[in-house]
Amino acid sequence: MSLEKLVIAPDLAIIRKHINDGVNGLLFPRKNIGMLAQVLLRAVSNSKVSLSGQKIASAGKAHAKNLMASETIEGYAMLLKNVVKLPTDALSPLTADEIPLALKQEWKWHLFDDVKHLHRVNTSLSGYKILQKLEQEWHSNQMENSSLSTKNINDAFSAIAWEEQRVNEVMDIKRKMEEDELKDRNDQPHGTWEEVYRNVKRVERLKNELHERDDKELERTGQPLCIYEPFFGEGTWPFLHQSSLYRGVGLSSKGRRPGADDIDASSRLPLLNNVYYRDILGEFGAFFALANRIDRIHKNSWIGFQSWRATARKANLSTNAESAILEAIQSQKHRDSFYFWVRMDQDPRNHANKDFWSFCDVINAGNCRLAVLEAFQRMYGVHLDRDLDTLLHMPNDGDTWSVMQSWVLPTRSFLEFVMFSRMFVDALDAQMYDKHHQTGHCILSLHKDQHCYSRLLELIVNVWAFHSARRMVYVNPATGQMQEQHHLSGRRGQMSVQFFSYATLKSMDEELAEEFDLDHPDRRWLWPQTGEVFWQGLYERERSMRQHEKERRKQQSREKIQRIKSRARQKTLGKYIKPPPDDTVVSNDTTTVDL
């Protein structure tokens, strides 16, 4: 068709999609081959293509010039929509339906006009001469290698004793046939079903043990730190690490790496099976999943996270930085500290080098402070009239903050952070769920956004670390050099410790657990779905239930023993007469023995 040749084809669905009968090609019924002769008569006149056939071929050439243009452009727009996650301050690309029809109907061939004149390149340029010389050398090497390989192959085949090879093949076939016949004739002993069952169970048990105790897990057990890398989908696999220091956390049961020791976050936290919350929580879903009964899966004293996006931006930890963090942990250089290695002042979204709350407003449609202030009012049940910058002061002292969820801290501190985060996320959800779930719009985004407050959650760890009096240490991801940020000694009078102390958070957590355990509220409530629900009354009730169960088993044992003791005894049925010995004289007296 591109060569302006008349196309005659059967009317298959895929062909009808691109060829219009009588316009840019000729079609004949695929089930009636006799119609092909009529179509050929229509296309041929005086042993040549008819005038109408030439017009159809010319129209076909024009059509082939822009073939698959609309499908390709719409497919690329769909790919951008589903794969690329743009920040809120970026202009979203047009969807497939929003692209004007004039832009989808044909390719922009004028953009390739300069390519047509590439043969007019100035051959006197030194770069062109070097390229030409390299091409000539490459072609000559290819020809020499081709001739040498052909000669070697011919020599090898000529040296083969073909008759000997044929005899060997015949002997192999005969031997295989004899072995198959003998195998069928031999008696094959079969075990019992109990033996088969035991063998199968033993193999499965060994398989599970080998899977659970692989080399990486053994190495991970002996080190103080494990860094988890949350991911979603196969597109993130190239940005995940393979060493024992790292472990992947799949946010979905699909798209998991085959053979890798990854954690299925959705099986540990069923909330992540809900697509809405999996998208809106993002990597925070991995935090909640790991903190849920963490002792079953994480046995290291320190825990860390690194976003695959940090690796994609080449901001991930180098070997030197990993060694520096491990050395600082083992020597307790900074004690209970918050180590991070992706800086806010180097983030591409922070062009103007803004302060913390201004940057948060920029990436959250200007409503970051408002959302945090209202969330704190819901969490603590108080009306806060003060400005957020006064209530939760984040100083602009020349130091920087953490972004992209790439940090390390003690496991105990991580659980404290998750305790705060669960209540904070619950307050955000109560504030935004109804409007966002129904319309797709969120006050933290300028357009429809399925991630809503995930960018706010990216920064909230800084608020918790600063106001809970944790040391904040920046680690250079390339060199491993460490520098403390917002020195702890200079924070006095700037921290709102009353909102972030462990005693306050623990009492709030137990109050929520008690309310859920005793009242069973009917309202939609996110907090119980984000982790473990526990309070002192629940522990006492479980202990009482265990005690009752123990007493019940003891009572059953006592009753069983009593039944055995009171069981009726069988009386003697008769007497046993002992026969006389064979070597004695038989007499008329008979000896009897009482039983």
QUISULLIN-V743740 format. One record per run of one state. SS is the DSSP state (@ for helix, = for strand, . for the rest). FROM is the first residue (numbers start at 1). LEN is the number of residues. If there is no record, write none. Layout:
((SS,FROM,LEN) (SS,FROM,LEN))
//
This chain:
((.,1,7) (=,8,3) (.,11,2) (@,13,4) (.,17,4) (=,21,1) (.,22,3) (=,25,4) (.,29,6) (@,35,9) (=,44,2) (.,46,2) (=,48,2) (.,50,1) (@,51,15) (.,66,3) (@,69,15) (.,84,17) (@,101,4) (.,105,4) (@,109,12) (.,121,5) (@,126,33) (.,159,3) (@,162,24) (.,186,7) (@,193,20) (.,213,2) (@,215,7) (.,222,3) (=,225,7) (.,232,2) (@,234,6) (.,240,6) (=,246,5) (.,251,12) (=,263,2) (@,265,4) (.,269,1) (@,270,4) (.,274,1) (@,275,7) (.,282,2) (@,284,8) (.,292,2) (@,294,3) (.,297,5) (=,302,4) (.,306,2) (@,308,5) (.,313,6) (@,319,12) (.,331,6) (=,337,4) (.,341,2) (=,343,1) (.,344,12) (@,356,8) (.,364,4) (@,368,13) (.,381,7) (@,388,4) (.,392,10) (=,402,1) (.,403,4) (=,407,4) (@,411,29) (.,440,14) (@,454,14) (.,468,3) (=,471,5) (.,476,6) (=,482,4) (.,486,2) (@,488,3) (.,491,6) (@,497,4) (.,501,1) (@,502,18) (.,520,7) (@,527,4) (.,531,5) (@,536,30) (.,566,10) (=,576,2) (.,578,14) (=,592,2) (.,594,2))
//
